[in-house]
Structures are given as C-alpha cells and as structure tokens.
C-alpha cells in the first residue's frame, strides 16, 4: 500500500469510529451468517454456531468478538505496519485508542 492508501484507510476507519454506530452480536450457524453477508476468514476454526458482529451499516463479520458497545468506544485507528502475509495477501497491523 502506498502512504496515501494507508492514510485513506485510516480516514475511513476513523470516520466509522466517529459515527458511534451500535455493535450488535447474534449467534447463528455459519451458513446463516454467510447467507446474511457476514465475512469469515477462518472457516476451519469455526464450530457449529458462531458469533456474528454487526457494526452499523458497514461491517458484518464472524468473529470471537469486540468488547465494545458502539464504534465510538474504539476512539481512533492508526496503521503501524503493512506487509505481505502470503502470495497476493497483505496484512495491516494497527492500534485503536491512541
């Protein structure tokens, strides 16, 4: 990612944080989650039922879960590092709350 792209990602994430969108959690099967458009990246690690966290209108993910009631609880987002993790895949390491 270029420096400009990283700044744009930070800007977008911080915009969502400032929106103070509610974070909700529902428990369902992986098939139900996928049917609702949830993103899940670690399918081999999921059990029969999963937690699906929805953050406002912009994110729905299968996840172990954030510990926040709304995006404003996260305070801020800052990219510390961006690197290749495998062929064609990039990993962002970031902090919140600073």
C-alpha positions as CSV (number, residue, x, y, z in Angstrom):
1,X,0.0,0.0,0.0
2,X,1.2,3.5,-0.7
3,X,1.3,6.1,2.1
4,X,-1.7,7.8,0.5
5,X,-3.7,4.5,0.5
6,X,-2.8,3.9,4.2
7,X,-4.0,7.4,5.1
8,X,-7.2,6.8,3.2
9,X,-7.8,3.6,5.1
10,X,-7.2,5.3,8.4
11,X,-9.5,8.2,7.4
12,X,-12.4,5.8,6.5
13,X,-12.0,3.6,9.7
14,X,-11.8,6.7,11.9
15,X,-14.9,8.1,10.1
16,X,-16.8,4.9,11.1
17,X,-15.5,5.1,14.6
18,X,-16.7,8.7,14.9
19,X,-20.2,7.6,13.7
20,X,-20.6,5.8,17.1
21,X,-22.6,3.1,15.3
22,X,-24.0,0.4,17.5
23,X,-22.3,-3.0,17.6
24,X,-24.7,-6.0,17.9
25,X,-24.0,-9.6,18.3
26,X,-26.1,-12.6,17.1
27,X,-25.3,-16.3,17.4
28,X,-26.1,-18.4,14.3
29,X,-24.8,-21.2,12.1
30,X,-22.0,-20.4,9.6
31,X,-24.5,-21.0,6.7
32,X,-26.9,-18.5,8.2
33,X,-24.1,-16.0,8.7
34,X,-22.9,-16.3,5.1
35,X,-26.5,-16.0,3.9
36,X,-26.7,-12.7,5.7
37,X,-23.5,-11.5,4.0
38,X,-21.1,-12.0,7.0
39,X,-17.4,-12.2,6.2
40,X,-15.5,-15.0,7.8
41,X,-11.8,-15.8,7.1
42,X,-11.0,-18.8,9.4
43,X,-13.6,-21.3,8.4
44,X,-11.6,-24.3,9.6
45,X,-11.7,-22.9,13.1
46,X,-15.5,-22.3,13.4
47,X,-17.7,-24.5,15.4
48,X,-21.4,-25.4,14.6
49,X,-22.5,-22.0,15.8
50,X,-20.7,-18.7,15.5
51,X,-21.0,-15.1,16.8
52,X,-21.7,-12.5,14.1
53,X,-21.0,-8.9,15.0
54,X,-22.6,-6.1,13.0
55,X,-21.2,-2.6,13.2
56,X,-23.7,-0.1,11.8
57,X,-24.3,-0.5,8.1
58,X,-20.7,-1.1,7.2
59,X,-19.5,-4.4,8.7
60,X,-20.9,-7.8,9.4
61,X,-18.3,-10.4,10.4
62,X,-18.0,-13.8,12.0
63,X,-15.7,-13.1,15.0
64,X,-14.8,-14.0,18.5
65,X,-15.9,-10.5,19.2
66,X,-15.0,-7.0,20.1
67,X,-15.6,-5.7,23.5
68,X,-17.4,-2.5,22.6
69,X,-21.0,-1.4,22.5
70,X,-20.5,1.1,19.7
71,X,-17.7,2.0,17.3
72,X,-17.0,5.2,19.3
73,X,-15.6,3.1,22.1
74,X,-12.7,2.3,19.8
75,X,-11.6,6.0,20.0
76,X,-9.2,6.0,17.0
77,X,-7.4,3.8,14.5
78,X,-3.8,4.1,13.4
79,X,-1.9,1.8,11.0
80,X,1.5,0.8,12.4
81,X,2.7,-1.6,9.8
82,X,1.5,-3.1,6.4
83,X,3.2,-6.2,5.0
84,X,2.8,-9.2,2.8
85,X,1.5,-12.3,4.6
86,X,1.3,-14.7,1.6
87,X,1.0,-14.5,-2.1
88,X,-1.4,-11.8,-3.1
89,X,-2.4,-11.1,0.6
90,X,-1.5,-8.0,2.6
91,X,-1.7,-7.7,6.4
92,X,-2.3,-4.5,8.3
93,X,-1.1,-4.2,11.9
94,X,-2.9,-1.3,13.6
95,X,-3.8,0.1,17.0
96,X,-7.0,1.5,18.4
97,X,-7.5,4.1,21.2
98,X,-4.3,6.1,20.7
